Amino acid sequence: MSQLETAMAIMMKTFDTYAGKEGKKDTLTKGEVKTLLEKELPALFKAAKNPAEMDKIIKDLDFNGDAEVDFTEFVVLVAAMTCAAHDRPKK
Ligand SMILES: [Ca+2]
């Protein structure tokens, strides 16, 4: 596999690993989102100083308003964070 294909496979595997912990297997519950952010996106997790802020991040992620984060919604988050990192001025 190419590097990009590997990166895509890792994204799919990461989502599936956390989504399979509780509730529906193909969506992330609020608890699963929290665990995923804490383990996989610690910088974003630390940026949320209190539970209310974390709730807002999760609410913003849930575009279709079904109280779960599906794979599309997860990919949008990763893409947004990738863009933010890419746009950051190089040292
Ligand atoms: Ca959703």
PDB file of the backbone (N, CA, C, O) and the ligand in Angstrom, with CONECT records:
HET     CA  A 101       1
ATOM      1  N   MET A   1       0.841  -1.198   0.000  1.00  0.00           N
ATOM      2  CA  MET A   1       0.000   0.000   0.000  1.00  0.00           C
ATOM      3  C   MET A   1       0.882   1.256   0.000  1.00  0.00           C
ATOM      4  O   MET A   1       1.984   1.256   0.549  1.00  0.00           O
ATOM      5  N   SER A   2       0.378   2.315  -0.622  1.00  0.00           N
ATOM      6  CA  SER A   2       1.091   3.594  -0.587  1.00  0.00           C
ATOM      7  C   SER A   2       0.941   4.206   0.804  1.00  0.00           C
ATOM      8  O   SER A   2       0.150   3.739   1.623  1.00  0.00           O
ATOM      9  N   GLN A   3       1.708   5.251   1.050  1.00  0.00           N
ATOM     10  CA  GLN A   3       1.611   5.928   2.351  1.00  0.00           C
ATOM     11  C   GLN A   3       0.213   6.478   2.598  1.00  0.00           C
ATOM     12  O   GLN A   3      -0.325   6.369   3.700  1.00  0.00           O
ATOM     13  N   LEU A   4      -0.376   7.077   1.542  1.00  0.00           N
ATOM     14  CA  LEU A   4      -1.711   7.668   1.705  1.00  0.00           C
ATOM     15  C   LEU A   4      -2.753   6.581   1.947  1.00  0.00           C
ATOM     16  O   LEU A   4      -3.647   6.738   2.779  1.00  0.00           O
ATOM     17  N   GLU A   5      -2.628   5.467   1.204  1.00  0.00           N
ATOM     18  CA  GLU A   5      -3.557   4.348   1.422  1.00  0.00           C
ATOM     19  C   GLU A   5      -3.417   3.812   2.848  1.00  0.00           C
ATOM     20  O   GLU A   5      -4.404   3.447   3.487  1.00  0.00           O
ATOM     21  N   THR A   6      -2.185   3.770   3.331  1.00  0.00           N
ATOM     22  CA  THR A   6      -1.957   3.319   4.705  1.00  0.00           C
ATOM     23  C   THR A   6      -2.627   4.269   5.688  1.00  0.00           C
ATOM     24  O   THR A   6      -3.262   3.838   6.651  1.00  0.00           O
ATOM     25  N   ALA A   7      -2.476   5.581   5.432  1.00  0.00           N
ATOM     26  CA  ALA A   7      -3.096   6.583   6.311  1.00  0.00           C
ATOM     27  C   ALA A   7      -4.616   6.410   6.319  1.00  0.00           C
ATOM     28  O   ALA A   7      -5.246   6.507   7.372  1.00  0.00           O
ATOM     29  N   MET A   8      -5.205   6.153   5.148  1.00  0.00           N
ATOM     30  CA  MET A   8      -6.663   5.963   5.067  1.00  0.00           C
ATOM     31  C   MET A   8      -7.085   4.709   5.823  1.00  0.00           C
ATOM     32  O   MET A   8      -8.097   4.706   6.524  1.00  0.00           O
ATOM     33  N   ALA A   9      -6.302   3.645   5.675  1.00  0.00           N
ATOM     34  CA  ALA A   9      -6.613   2.391   6.372  1.00  0.00           C
ATOM     35  C   ALA A   9      -6.545   2.590   7.879  1.00  0.00           C
ATOM     36  O   ALA A   9      -7.364   2.047   8.620  1.00  0.00           O
ATOM     37  N   ILE A  10      -5.566   3.371   8.330  1.00  0.00           N
ATOM     38  CA  ILE A  10      -5.431   3.628   9.771  1.00  0.00           C
ATOM     39  C   ILE A  10      -6.640   4.410  10.283  1.00  0.00           C
ATOM     40  O   ILE A  10      -7.143   4.137  11.373  1.00  0.00           O
ATOM     41  N   MET A  11      -7.105   5.384   9.493  1.00  0.00           N
ATOM     42  CA  MET A  11      -8.289   6.149   9.903  1.00  0.00           C
ATOM     43  C   MET A  11      -9.496   5.238  10.058  1.00  0.00           C
ATOM     44  O   MET A  11     -10.248   5.349  11.026  1.00  0.00           O
ATOM     45  N   MET A  12      -9.680   4.330   9.094  1.00  0.00           N
ATOM     46  CA  MET A  12     -10.823   3.407   9.156  1.00  0.00           C
ATOM     47  C   MET A  12     -10.704   2.497  10.370  1.00  0.00           C
ATOM     48  O   MET A  12     -11.678   2.275  11.090  1.00  0.00           O
ATOM     49  N   LYS A  13      -9.493   1.970  10.593  1.00  0.00           N
ATOM     50  CA  LYS A  13      -9.279   1.042  11.699  1.00  0.00           C
ATOM     51  C   LYS A  13      -9.476   1.753  13.045  1.00  0.00           C
ATOM     52  O   LYS A  13     -10.074   1.202  13.969  1.00  0.00           O
ATOM     53  N   THR A  14      -8.955   3.000  13.136  1.00  0.00           N
ATOM     54  CA  THR A  14      -9.101   3.770  14.376  1.00  0.00           C
ATOM     55  C   THR A  14     -10.575   3.983  14.695  1.00  0.00           C
ATOM     56  O   THR A  14     -11.012   3.777  15.827  1.00  0.00           O
ATOM     57  N   PHE A  15     -11.339   4.400  13.679  1.00  0.00           N
ATOM     58  CA  PHE A  15     -12.773   4.631  13.888  1.00  0.00           C
ATOM     59  C   PHE A  15     -13.458   3.347  14.363  1.00  0.00           C
ATOM     60  O   PHE A  15     -14.201   3.350  15.344  1.00  0.00           O
ATOM     61  N   ASP A  16     -13.191   2.249  13.646  1.00  0.00           N
ATOM     62  CA  ASP A  16     -13.850   0.972  13.970  1.00  0.00           C
ATOM     63  C   ASP A  16     -13.495   0.492  15.380  1.00  0.00           C
ATOM     64  O   ASP A  16     -14.340  -0.050  16.092  1.00  0.00           O
ATOM     65  N   THR A  17     -12.239   0.697  15.770  1.00  0.00           N
ATOM     66  CA  THR A  17     -11.803   0.263  17.098  1.00  0.00           C
ATOM     67  C   THR A  17     -12.626   0.940  18.187  1.00  0.00           C
ATOM     68  O   THR A  17     -13.099   0.282  19.113  1.00  0.00           O
ATOM     69  N   TYR A  18     -12.798   2.269  18.076  1.00  0.00           N
ATOM     70  CA  TYR A  18     -13.529   3.003  19.111  1.00  0.00           C
ATOM     71  C   TYR A  18     -15.034   2.845  18.972  1.00  0.00           C
ATOM     72  O   TYR A  18     -15.748   2.782  19.973  1.00  0.00           O
ATOM     73  N   ALA A  19     -15.528   2.778  17.725  1.00  0.00           N
ATOM     74  CA  ALA A  19     -16.974   2.663  17.499  1.00  0.00           C
ATOM     75  C   ALA A  19     -17.520   1.334  18.005  1.00  0.00           C
ATOM     76  O   ALA A  19     -18.695   1.239  18.360  1.00  0.00           O
ATOM     77  N   GLY A  20     -16.670   0.303  18.042  1.00  0.00           N
ATOM     78  CA  GLY A  20     -17.123  -1.028  18.435  1.00  0.00           C
ATOM     79  C   GLY A  20     -17.214  -1.244  19.929  1.00  0.00           C
ATOM     80  O   GLY A  20     -17.613  -2.322  20.370  1.00  0.00           O
ATOM     81  N   LYS A  21     -16.850  -0.231  20.732  1.00  0.00           N
ATOM     82  CA  LYS A  21     -16.794  -0.447  22.180  1.00  0.00           C
ATOM     83  C   LYS A  21     -18.160  -0.503  22.849  1.00  0.00           C
ATOM     84  O   LYS A  21     -18.385  -1.349  23.714  1.00  0.00           O
ATOM     85  N   GLU A  22     -19.081   0.388  22.462  1.00  0.00           N
ATOM     86  CA  GLU A  22     -20.434   0.362  23.043  1.00  0.00           C
ATOM     87  C   GLU A  22     -21.438   0.853  22.010  1.00  0.00           C
ATOM     88  O   GLU A  22     -21.069   1.512  21.039  1.00  0.00           O
ATOM     89  N   GLY A  23     -22.703   0.530  22.225  1.00  0.00           N
ATOM     90  CA  GLY A  23     -23.759   0.958  21.312  1.00  0.00           C
ATOM     91  C   GLY A  23     -23.566   0.383  19.921  1.00  0.00           C
ATOM     92  O   GLY A  23     -23.037  -0.716  19.756  1.00  0.00           O
ATOM     93  N   LYS A  24     -24.011   1.157  18.899  1.00  0.00           N
ATOM     94  CA  LYS A  24     -23.910   0.688  17.510  1.00  0.00           C
ATOM     95  C   LYS A  24     -22.448   0.610  17.093  1.00  0.00           C
ATOM     96  O   LYS A  24     -21.626   1.429  17.504  1.00  0.00           O
ATOM     97  N   LYS A  25     -22.134  -0.398  16.264  1.00  0.00           N
ATOM     98  CA  LYS A  25     -20.751  -0.646  15.852  1.00  0.00           C
ATOM     99  C   LYS A  25     -20.246   0.343  14.803  1.00  0.00           C
ATOM    100  O   LYS A  25     -19.038   0.509  14.636  1.00  0.00           O
ATOM    101  N   ASP A  26     -21.174   1.004  14.093  1.00  0.00           N
ATOM    102  CA  ASP A  26     -20.730   1.885  13.008  1.00  0.00           C
ATOM    103  C   ASP A  26     -20.844   3.373  13.351  1.00  0.00           C
ATOM    104  O   ASP A  26     -20.710   4.229  12.476  1.00  0.00           O
ATOM    105  N   THR A  27     -21.092   3.674  14.625  1.00  0.00           N
ATOM    106  CA  THR A  27     -21.096   5.078  15.055  1.00  0.00           C
ATOM    107  C   THR A  27     -20.387   5.197  16.403  1.00  0.00           C
ATOM    108  O   THR A  27     -20.255   4.227  17.149  1.00  0.00           O
ATOM    109  N   LEU A  28     -19.935   6.421  16.690  1.00  0.00           N
ATOM    110  CA  LEU A  28     -19.310   6.695  17.985  1.00  0.00           C
ATOM    111  C   LEU A  28     -20.344   7.342  18.891  1.00  0.00           C
ATOM    112  O   LEU A  28     -20.982   8.326  18.519  1.00  0.00           O
ATOM    113  N   THR A  29     -20.506   6.774  20.098  1.00  0.00           N
ATOM    114  CA  THR A  29     -21.334   7.428  21.101  1.00  0.00           C
ATOM    115  C   THR A  29     -20.500   8.559  21.713  1.00  0.00           C
ATOM    116  O   THR A  29     -19.310   8.702  21.433  1.00  0.00           O
ATOM    117  N   LYS A  30     -21.163   9.357  22.555  1.00  0.00           N
ATOM    118  CA  LYS A  30     -20.459  10.456  23.223  1.00  0.00           C
ATOM    119  C   LYS A  30     -19.250   9.943  24.006  1.00  0.00           C
ATOM    120  O   LYS A  30     -18.175  10.542  23.965  1.00  0.00           O
ATOM    121  N   GLY A  31     -19.430   8.842  24.710  1.00  0.00           N
ATOM    122  CA  GLY A  31     -18.338   8.250  25.488  1.00  0.00           C
ATOM    123  C   GLY A  31     -17.191   7.800  24.596  1.00  0.00           C
ATOM    124  O   GLY A  31     -16.020   7.994  24.923  1.00  0.00           O
ATOM    125  N   GLU A  32     -17.548   7.190  23.455  1.00  0.00           N
ATOM    126  CA  GLU A  32     -16.519   6.719  22.525  1.00  0.00           C
ATOM    127  C   GLU A  32     -15.761   7.886  21.896  1.00  0.00           C
ATOM    128  O   GLU A  32     -14.548   7.807  21.703  1.00  0.00           O
ATOM    129  N   VAL A  33     -16.477   8.974  21.576  1.00  0.00           N
ATOM    130  CA  VAL A  33     -15.812  10.162  21.022  1.00  0.00           C
ATOM    131  C   VAL A  33     -14.796  10.684  22.027  1.00  0.00           C
ATOM    132  O   VAL A  33     -13.668  11.026  21.671  1.00  0.00           O
ATOM    133  N   LYS A  34     -15.214  10.739  23.290  1.00  0.00           N
ATOM    134  CA  LYS A  34     -14.326  11.242  24.335  1.00  0.00           C
ATOM    135  C   LYS A  34     -13.061  10.400  24.437  1.00  0.00           C
ATOM    136  O   LYS A  34     -11.955  10.938  24.496  1.00  0.00           O
ATOM    137  N   THR A  35     -13.223   9.082  24.458  1.00  0.00           N
ATOM    138  CA  THR A  35     -12.060   8.191  24.548  1.00  0.00           C
ATOM    139  C   THR A  35     -11.169   8.360  23.327  1.00  0.00           C
ATOM    140  O   THR A  35      -9.946   8.426  23.455  1.00  0.00           O
ATOM    141  N   LEU A  36     -11.780   8.431  22.129  1.00  0.00           N
ATOM    142  CA  LEU A  36     -10.995   8.575  20.899  1.00  0.00           C
ATOM    143  C   LEU A  36     -10.188   9.868  20.925  1.00  0.00           C
ATOM    144  O   LEU A  36      -9.000   9.869  20.601  1.00  0.00           O
ATOM    145  N   LEU A  37     -10.831  10.965  21.311  1.00  0.00           N
ATOM    146  CA  LEU A  37     -10.122  12.255  21.344  1.00  0.00           C
ATOM    147  C   LEU A  37      -9.001  12.226  22.374  1.00  0.00           C
ATOM    148  O   LEU A  37      -7.901  12.720  22.125  1.00  0.00           O
ATOM    149  N   GLU A  38      -9.290  11.641  23.533  1.00  0.00           N
ATOM    150  CA  GLU A  38      -8.296  11.587  24.606  1.00  0.00           C
ATOM    151  C   GLU A  38      -7.051  10.808  24.176  1.00  0.00           C
ATOM    152  O   GLU A  38      -5.925  11.220  24.453  1.00  0.00           O
ATOM    153  N   LYS A  39      -7.266   9.673  23.492  1.00  0.00           N
ATOM    154  CA  LYS A  39      -6.150   8.794  23.128  1.00  0.00           C
ATOM    155  C   LYS A  39      -5.490   9.184  21.815  1.00  0.00           C
ATOM    156  O   LYS A  39      -4.269   9.100  21.682  1.00  0.00           O
ATOM    157  N   GLU A  40      -6.305   9.618  20.828  1.00  0.00           N
ATOM    158  CA  GLU A  40      -5.787   9.796  19.466  1.00  0.00           C
ATOM    159  C   GLU A  40      -5.547  11.266  19.092  1.00  0.00           C
ATOM    160  O   GLU A  40      -4.702  11.561  18.246  1.00  0.00           O
ATOM    161  N   LEU A  41      -6.288  12.184  19.722  1.00  0.00           N
ATOM    162  CA  LEU A  41      -6.099  13.613  19.438  1.00  0.00           C
ATOM    163  C   LEU A  41      -5.911  14.362  20.752  1.00  0.00           C
ATOM    164  O   LEU A  41      -6.703  15.244  21.087  1.00  0.00           O
ATOM    165  N   PRO A  42      -4.861  14.011  21.499  1.00  0.00           N
ATOM    166  CA  PRO A  42      -4.679  14.593  22.845  1.00  0.00           C
ATOM    167  C   PRO A  42      -4.580  16.116  22.846  1.00  0.00           C
ATOM    168  O   PRO A  42      -4.984  16.756  23.817  1.00  0.00           O
ATOM    169  N   ALA A  43      -4.052  16.707  21.776  1.00  0.00           N
ATOM    170  CA  ALA A  43      -3.933  18.170  21.731  1.00  0.00           C
ATOM    171  C   ALA A  43      -5.317  18.818  21.743  1.00  0.00           C
ATOM    172  O   ALA A  43      -5.550  19.802  22.447  1.00  0.00           O
ATOM    173  N   LEU A  44      -6.233  18.249  20.950  1.00  0.00           N
ATOM    174  CA  LEU A  44      -7.602  18.774  20.901  1.00  0.00           C
ATOM    175  C   LEU A  44      -8.308  18.504  22.230  1.00  0.00           C
ATOM    176  O   LEU A  44      -9.046  19.348  22.737  1.00  0.00           O
ATOM    177  N   PHE A  45      -8.071  17.326  22.778  1.00  0.00           N
ATOM    178  CA  PHE A  45      -8.706  16.954  24.041  1.00  0.00           C
ATOM    179  C   PHE A  45      -8.291  17.904  25.153  1.00  0.00           C
ATOM    180  O   PHE A  45      -9.116  18.329  25.961  1.00  0.00           O
ATOM    181  N   LYS A  46      -7.000  18.235  25.186  1.00  0.00           N
ATOM    182  CA  LYS A  46      -6.493  19.135  26.220  1.00  0.00           C
ATOM    183  C   LYS A  46      -7.010  20.553  26.035  1.00  0.00           C
ATOM    184  O   LYS A  46      -7.163  21.301  27.001  1.00  0.00           O
ATOM    185  N   ALA A  47      -7.282  20.921  24.766  1.00  0.00           N
ATOM    186  CA  ALA A  47      -7.781  22.265  24.472  1.00  0.00           C
ATOM    187  C   ALA A  47      -9.167  22.478  25.077  1.00  0.00           C
ATOM    188  O   ALA A  47      -9.549  23.610  25.375  1.00  0.00           O
ATOM    189  N   ALA A  48      -9.920  21.390  25.258  1.00  0.00           N
ATOM    190  CA  ALA A  48     -11.230  21.484  25.900  1.00  0.00           C
ATOM    191  C   ALA A  48     -11.030  21.438  27.407  1.00  0.00           C
ATOM    192  O   ALA A  48     -10.705  20.393  27.970  1.00  0.00           O
ATOM    193  N   LYS A  49     -11.228  22.577  28.049  1.00  0.00           N
ATOM    194  CA  LYS A  49     -10.880  22.676  29.471  1.00  0.00           C
ATOM    195  C   LYS A  49     -11.929  22.092  30.403  1.00  0.00           C
ATOM    196  O   LYS A  49     -11.608  21.702  31.526  1.00  0.00           O
ATOM    197  N   ASN A  50     -13.159  22.026  29.961  1.00  0.00           N
ATOM    198  CA  ASN A  50     -14.193  21.508  30.857  1.00  0.00           C
ATOM    199  C   ASN A  50     -15.195  20.640  30.091  1.00  0.00           C
ATOM    200  O   ASN A  50     -15.213  20.659  28.860  1.00  0.00           O
ATOM    201  N   PRO A  51     -16.031  19.877  30.812  1.00  0.00           N
ATOM    202  CA  PRO A  51     -16.972  18.965  30.150  1.00  0.00           C
ATOM    203  C   PRO A  51     -17.914  19.684  29.178  1.00  0.00           C
ATOM    204  O   PRO A  51     -18.282  19.125  28.145  1.00  0.00           O
ATOM    205  N   ALA A  52     -18.306  20.923  29.505  1.00  0.00           N
ATOM    206  CA  ALA A  52     -19.230  21.660  28.635  1.00  0.00           C
ATOM    207  C   ALA A  52     -18.585  21.923  27.271  1.00  0.00           C
ATOM    208  O   ALA A  52     -19.236  21.845  26.229  1.00  0.00           O
ATOM    209  N   GLU A  53     -17.300  22.234  27.311  1.00  0.00           N
ATOM    210  CA  GLU A  53     -16.584  22.506  26.065  1.00  0.00           C
ATOM    211  C   GLU A  53     -16.461  21.228  25.224  1.00  0.00           C
ATOM    212  O   GLU A  53     -16.591  21.259  24.000  1.00  0.00           O
ATOM    213  N   MET A  54     -16.209  20.109  25.908  1.00  0.00           N
ATOM    214  CA  MET A  54     -16.135  18.826  25.213  1.00  0.00           C
ATOM    215  C   MET A  54     -17.485  18.480  24.595  1.00  0.00           C
ATOM    216  O   MET A  54     -17.546  17.976  23.473  1.00  0.00           O
ATOM    217  N   ASP A  55     -18.570  18.749  25.327  1.00  0.00           N
ATOM    218  CA  ASP A  55     -19.917  18.503  24.795  1.00  0.00           C
ATOM    219  C   ASP A  55     -20.155  19.314  23.527  1.00  0.00           C
ATOM    220  O   ASP A  55     -20.795  18.845  22.586  1.00  0.00           O
ATOM    221  N   LYS A  56     -19.627  20.548  23.517  1.00  0.00           N
ATOM    222  CA  LYS A  56     -19.818  21.418  22.354  1.00  0.00           C
ATOM    223  C   LYS A  56     -19.053  20.855  21.146  1.00  0.00           C
ATOM    224  O   LYS A  56     -19.563  20.853  20.026  1.00  0.00           O
ATOM    225  N   ILE A  57     -17.826  20.379  21.386  1.00  0.00           N
ATOM    226  CA  ILE A  57     -17.033  19.791  20.297  1.00  0.00           C
ATOM    227  C   ILE A  57     -17.801  18.612  19.688  1.00  0.00           C
ATOM    228  O   ILE A  57     -17.889  18.478  18.468  1.00  0.00           O
ATOM    229  N   ILE A  58     -18.350  17.767  20.554  1.00  0.00           N
ATOM    230  CA  ILE A  58     -19.076  16.592  20.084  1.00  0.00           C
ATOM    231  C   ILE A  58     -20.347  17.002  19.343  1.00  0.00           C
ATOM    232  O   ILE A  58     -20.704  16.404  18.328  1.00  0.00           O
ATOM    233  N   LYS A  59     -21.024  18.028  19.862  1.00  0.00           N
ATOM    234  CA  LYS A  59     -22.250  18.504  19.218  1.00  0.00           C
ATOM    235  C   LYS A  59     -21.927  19.071  17.826  1.00  0.00           C
ATOM    236  O   LYS A  59     -22.667  18.849  16.867  1.00  0.00           O
ATOM    237  N   ASP A  60     -20.811  19.804  17.738  1.00  0.00           N
ATOM    238  CA  ASP A  60     -20.393  20.373  16.454  1.00  0.00           C
ATOM    239  C   ASP A  60     -20.039  19.283  15.442  1.00  0.00           C
ATOM    240  O   ASP A  60     -20.200  19.467  14.235  1.00  0.00           O
ATOM    241  N   LEU A  61     -19.557  18.155  15.947  1.00  0.00           N
ATOM    242  CA  LEU A  61     -19.173  17.044  15.069  1.00  0.00           C
ATOM    243  C   LEU A  61     -20.385  16.343  14.485  1.00  0.00           C
ATOM    244  O   LEU A  61     -20.326  15.781  13.392  1.00  0.00           O
ATOM    245  N   ASP A  62     -21.491  16.382  15.230  1.00  0.00           N
ATOM    246  CA  ASP A  62     -22.680  15.612  14.876  1.00  0.00           C
ATOM    247  C   ASP A  62     -23.544  16.402  13.893  1.00  0.00           C
ATOM    248  O   ASP A  62     -24.556  16.990  14.274  1.00  0.00           O
ATOM    249  N   PHE A  63     -23.133  16.408  12.629  1.00  0.00           N
ATOM    250  CA  PHE A  63     -23.798  17.247  11.620  1.00  0.00           C
ATOM    251  C   PHE A  63     -25.254  16.883  11.398  1.00  0.00           C
ATOM    252  O   PHE A  63     -26.090  17.766  11.209  1.00  0.00           O
ATOM    253  N   ASN A  64     -25.569  15.601  11.419  1.00  0.00           N
ATOM    254  CA  ASN A  64     -26.960  15.219  11.130  1.00  0.00           C
ATOM    255  C   ASN A  64     -27.816  15.135  12.392  1.00  0.00           C
ATOM    256  O   ASN A  64     -28.981  14.741  12.332  1.00  0.00           O
ATOM    257  N   GLY A  65     -27.230  15.509  13.545  1.00  0.00           N
ATOM    258  CA  GLY A  65     -28.010  15.650  14.772  1.00  0.00           C
ATOM    259  C   GLY A  65     -28.619  14.376  15.329  1.00  0.00           C
ATOM    260  O   GLY A  65     -29.661  14.434  15.983  1.00  0.00           O
ATOM    261  N   ASP A  66     -27.988  13.208  15.086  1.00  0.00           N
ATOM    262  CA  ASP A  66     -28.553  11.973  15.628  1.00  0.00           C
ATOM    263  C   ASP A  66     -27.881  11.554  16.940  1.00  0.00           C
ATOM    264  O   ASP A  66     -28.061  10.429  17.405  1.00  0.00           O
ATOM    265  N   ALA A  67     -27.100  12.475  17.534  1.00  0.00           N
ATOM    266  CA  ALA A  67     -26.434  12.246  18.825  1.00  0.00           C
ATOM    267  C   ALA A  67     -25.346  11.177  18.760  1.00  0.00           C
ATOM    268  O   ALA A  67     -24.876  10.711  19.798  1.00  0.00           O
ATOM    269  N   GLU A  68     -24.940  10.782  17.545  1.00  0.00           N
ATOM    270  CA  GLU A  68     -23.828   9.853  17.382  1.00  0.00           C
ATOM    271  C   GLU A  68     -22.904  10.423  16.312  1.00  0.00           C
ATOM    272  O   GLU A  68     -23.337  11.206  15.467  1.00  0.00           O
ATOM    273  N   VAL A  69     -21.637  10.032  16.346  1.00  0.00           N
ATOM    274  CA  VAL A  69     -20.698  10.489  15.326  1.00  0.00           C
ATOM    275  C   VAL A  69     -20.407   9.318  14.386  1.00  0.00           C
ATOM    276  O   VAL A  69     -19.810   8.321  14.791  1.00  0.00           O
ATOM    277  N   ASP A  70     -20.838   9.450  13.121  1.00  0.00           N
ATOM    278  CA  ASP A  70     -20.595   8.370  12.167  1.00  0.00           C
ATOM    279  C   ASP A  70     -19.250   8.580  11.468  1.00  0.00           C
ATOM    280  O   ASP A  70     -18.542   9.549  11.740  1.00  0.00           O
ATOM    281  N   PHE A  71     -18.909   7.656  10.565  1.00  0.00           N
ATOM    282  CA  PHE A  71     -17.580   7.711   9.954  1.00  0.00           C
ATOM    283  C   PHE A  71     -17.380   8.995   9.148  1.00  0.00           C
ATOM    284  O   PHE A  71     -16.300   9.585   9.179  1.00  0.00           O
ATOM    285  N   THR A  72     -18.416   9.428   8.429  1.00  0.00           N
ATOM    286  CA  THR A  72     -18.316  10.667   7.646  1.00  0.00           C
ATOM    287  C   THR A  72     -18.000  11.847   8.556  1.00  0.00           C
ATOM    288  O   THR A  72     -17.132  12.666   8.252  1.00  0.00           O
ATOM    289  N   GLU A  73     -18.709  11.923   9.668  1.00  0.00           N
ATOM    290  CA  GLU A  73     -18.506  13.031  10.610  1.00  0.00           C
ATOM    291  C   GLU A  73     -17.098  12.979  11.223  1.00  0.00           C
ATOM    292  O   GLU A  73     -16.469  14.012  11.451  1.00  0.00           O
ATOM    293  N   PHE A  74     -16.623  11.767  11.482  1.00  0.00           N
ATOM    294  CA  PHE A  74     -15.266  11.578  12.014  1.00  0.00           C
ATOM    295  C   PHE A  74     -14.223  12.037  10.992  1.00  0.00           C
ATOM    296  O   PHE A  74     -13.259  12.715  11.347  1.00  0.00           O
ATOM    297  N   VAL A  75     -14.421  11.665   9.717  1.00  0.00           N
ATOM    298  CA  VAL A  75     -13.471  12.033   8.663  1.00  0.00           C
ATOM    299  C   VAL A  75     -13.419  13.554   8.506  1.00  0.00           C
ATOM    300  O   VAL A  75     -12.347  14.118   8.286  1.00  0.00           O
ATOM    301  N   VAL A  76     -14.564  14.214   8.618  1.00  0.00           N
ATOM    302  CA  VAL A  76     -14.605  15.671   8.517  1.00  0.00           C
ATOM    303  C   VAL A  76     -13.747  16.302   9.617  1.00  0.00           C
ATOM    304  O   VAL A  76     -13.031  17.272   9.371  1.00  0.00           O
ATOM    305  N   LEU A  77     -13.824  15.744  10.838  1.00  0.00           N
ATOM    306  CA  LEU A  77     -13.009  16.256  11.942  1.00  0.00           C
ATOM    307  C   LEU A  77     -11.521  16.081  11.635  1.00  0.00           C
ATOM    308  O   LEU A  77     -10.734  17.015  11.790  1.00  0.00           O
ATOM    309  N   VAL A  78     -11.144  14.879  11.200  1.00  0.00           N
ATOM    310  CA  VAL A  78      -9.735  14.606  10.915  1.00  0.00           C
ATOM    311  C   VAL A  78      -9.257  15.506   9.771  1.00  0.00           C
ATOM    312  O   VAL A  78      -8.150  16.044   9.819  1.00  0.00           O
ATOM    313  N   ALA A  79     -10.099  15.667   8.739  1.00  0.00           N
ATOM    314  CA  ALA A  79      -9.731  16.523   7.604  1.00  0.00           C
ATOM    315  C   ALA A  79      -9.544  17.965   8.055  1.00  0.00           C
ATOM    316  O   ALA A  79      -8.596  18.635   7.645  1.00  0.00           O
ATOM    317  N   ALA A  80     -10.454  18.439   8.903  1.00  0.00           N
ATOM    318  CA  ALA A  80     -10.367  19.823   9.395  1.00  0.00           C
ATOM    319  C   ALA A  80      -9.091  20.025  10.199  1.00  0.00           C
ATOM    320  O   ALA A  80      -8.423  21.051  10.071  1.00  0.00           O
ATOM    321  N   MET A  81      -8.755  19.038  11.030  1.00  0.00           N
ATOM    322  CA  MET A  81      -7.547  19.164  11.847  1.00  0.00           C
ATOM    323  C   MET A  81      -6.289  19.057  10.988  1.00  0.00           C
ATOM    324  O   MET A  81      -5.281  19.705  11.270  1.00  0.00           O
ATOM    325  N   THR A  82      -6.354  18.232   9.936  1.00  0.00           N
ATOM    326  CA  THR A  82      -5.222  18.111   9.009  1.00  0.00           C
ATOM    327  C   THR A  82      -4.999  19.434   8.296  1.00  0.00           C
ATOM    328  O   THR A  82      -3.859  19.876   8.155  1.00  0.00           O
ATOM    329  N   CYS A  83      -6.083  20.078   7.842  1.00  0.00           N
ATOM    330  CA  CYS A  83      -5.979  21.378   7.168  1.00  0.00           C
ATOM    331  C   CYS A  83      -5.373  22.418   8.111  1.00  0.00           C
ATOM    332  O   CYS A  83      -4.500  23.192   7.718  1.00  0.00           O
ATOM    333  N   ALA A  84      -5.845  22.424   9.358  1.00  0.00           N
ATOM    334  CA  ALA A  84      -5.344  23.397  10.327  1.00  0.00           C
ATOM    335  C   ALA A  84      -3.843  23.205  10.538  1.00  0.00           C
ATOM    336  O   ALA A  84      -3.095  24.179  10.617  1.00  0.00           O
ATOM    337  N   ALA A  85      -3.405  21.948  10.630  1.00  0.00           N
ATOM    338  CA  ALA A  85      -1.984  21.650  10.838  1.00  0.00           C
ATOM    339  C   ALA A  85      -1.168  22.033   9.604  1.00  0.00           C
ATOM    340  O   ALA A  85      -0.052  22.541   9.715  1.00  0.00           O
ATOM    341  N   HIS A  86      -1.749  21.779   8.417  1.00  0.00           N
ATOM    342  CA  HIS A  86      -1.039  22.053   7.159  1.00  0.00           C
ATOM    343  C   HIS A  86      -0.868  23.536   6.925  1.00  0.00           C
ATOM    344  O   HIS A  86       0.149  23.975   6.388  1.00  0.00           O
ATOM    345  N   ASP A  87      -1.872  24.315   7.332  1.00  0.00           N
ATOM    346  CA  ASP A  87      -1.847  25.768   7.118  1.00  0.00           C
ATOM    347  C   ASP A  87      -0.926  26.498   8.090  1.00  0.00           C
ATOM    348  O   ASP A  87      -0.558  27.653   7.878  1.00  0.00           O
ATOM    349  N   ARG A  88      -0.560  25.785   9.176  1.00  0.00           N
ATOM    350  CA  ARG A  88       0.307  26.392  10.179  1.00  0.00           C
ATOM    351  C   ARG A  88       1.659  26.762   9.553  1.00  0.00           C
ATOM    352  O   ARG A  88       2.250  25.949   8.842  1.00  0.00           O
ATOM    353  N   PRO A  89       2.150  27.974   9.810  1.00  0.00           N
ATOM    354  CA  PRO A  89       3.419  28.370   9.193  1.00  0.00           C
ATOM    355  C   PRO A  89       4.560  27.440   9.616  1.00  0.00           C
ATOM    356  O   PRO A  89       4.666  27.055  10.780  1.00  0.00           O
ATOM    357  N   LYS A  90       5.405  27.092   8.651  1.00  0.00           N
ATOM    358  CA  LYS A  90       6.542  26.192   8.933  1.00  0.00           C
ATOM    359  C   LYS A  90       7.621  26.945   9.714  1.00  0.00           C
ATOM    360  O   LYS A  90       7.831  28.143   9.521  1.00  0.00           O
ATOM    361  N   LYS A  91       8.288  26.219  10.587  1.00  0.00           N
ATOM    362  CA  LYS A  91       9.342  26.840  11.386  1.00  0.00           C
ATOM    363  C   LYS A  91      10.650  26.844  10.615  1.00  0.00           C
ATOM    364  O   LYS A  91      11.663  27.327  11.121  1.00  0.00           O
TER     365      LYS A  91
HETATM  366 CA    CA A 101     -24.297  11.987  13.646  1.00  0.00          CA2+
END
